[in-house]
Amino acid sequence: AVRFSRKVKRSTWDSQSRMADVANRLQATIIGRRVVRSFNTEQFEIGRFQQVLQGLVRADLKALKYIALTPPVIEIIGALAMGSVAAFAGWRIAAGGLDPGDFVAALAAMYWMYTILKRFARFGNDLTRGAIAAERVFAILDREREVVEAADAMIMPPFSREIRFRNAHFSYGGNPVLCGIDLTLKRGEKVALVGASGAGKTTLVNLMPRFYDVDTGTVEIDGVDIRRFTLASLRAQIGLVSQEVILFNDSLHANIAYGCPRASLAQVVAAARAAHAHEFIMALPEGYETVLQEGGQSLSAGQRQRVAIARALLKDAPVLILDEATSALDSQHESLVQAALDVLLRERTAIIIAHRLATVRAADRIVVLENGLIVEDGTHDQLLARGGVYTRLHRLPMDTATSRHP
């Protein structure tokens, strides 16, 4: 019985551990869905999820084998125990050492405890089924609006001229978020988006890789509606560095090469050097093979940013979406991140959700959004001279201005 109990415990522990792996992988994919979509790694993530799911199935089958054996084992142990007690009690009664009434009371108490034990055995199975049901519910709740690829979608040719938003409208849950956006980005131009929280900055950039589709109007690249391109070819030409850096529970090498499975170690190292990440990576015990905790929590905020920049450099997309980091970095990390960003932005068309004054000043143009509308567009000096919304935001610290509610 003791050996059987240990086997049940070990198999159940392994099953729960595998379930945690599945939950962690699912959570990481959901949280990092913008990165997954941007790097066209949906099939790769499905493959990784299937691997951990297969491990769970194997562990569950083993655990269920022992769980299925639990009721009959309990029945056998219970029958043997009660039979032994009855035989012993019969002998004691015959010898005159036990009252028959006491024996009946003891037997009733044993049966009651035996019934409770069987209920606990069933409870474990019910708990597992409940956990799986809860996971399915959360998966449904996490669903987002999905875009549909046209049946006759074509491969997007290399980006060459401009990106244009034409009278773009977007609403979410019936609430207007963008209201008639007209905006053009020329090849090689750096455009900074500025505005209070809720102004529509993130929604605007999410339309470019078709994380969402416009309700009305169009988003065009080189004069072609992006809905005419395959999602994979469109997203292959758009890089993304998010404010919330998404790193996976994998090696640093795999995180930098994410979406570029054929990248050599030399290419990964070159990208890390350009992003000023090579030095701190080599200082780690396993270097590029160091396995990160989920979300990269073992790294500092500045280090995570540089790994994300290295990943974008390796992808080498001609168009870049940059949601600039606002993490509280010390001066050394901030200067290294800024130097890495300078390398990343070189010779790329970039749309930047800007939080730092240095980035705003360096942009070719600044676009100011308010309540889903473009209210100002111009250079830093031009907008200051107008004395409008940008001037009001400029008087506040940039992080405060772009994070407070309008």
Secondary structure, DSSP 8 states (H G I E B T S, - for coil): -HHHHHHHHHHHHHHHHHHHHHHHHHHHHHHTHHHHHHTT-HHHHHHHHHHHHHHHHHHHHHHHHHHHHHHHHHHHHHHHHHHHHHHHHHHHHHTT-S-HHHHHHHHHHHHHHHHHHHHHHHHHHHHHHHHHHHHHHHHHHT--------TT-B------SEEEEEEEEEEETTEEEEEEEEEEEETT-EEEEE--TTSSHHHHHHHTTTSS--SEEEEEETTEEGGGB-HHHHHHTEEEE-SS----SSBHHHHHTTT-TT--HHHHHHHHHHTT-HHHHHTSTTGGG-B--GGGTTS-HHHHHHHHHHHHHHHT-SEEEEE-------HHHHHHHHHHHHHHHTT-EEEEE--SHHHHHHSSEEEEEETTEEEEEE-HHHHHHHTSHHHHHHTS-HHHHHHS--
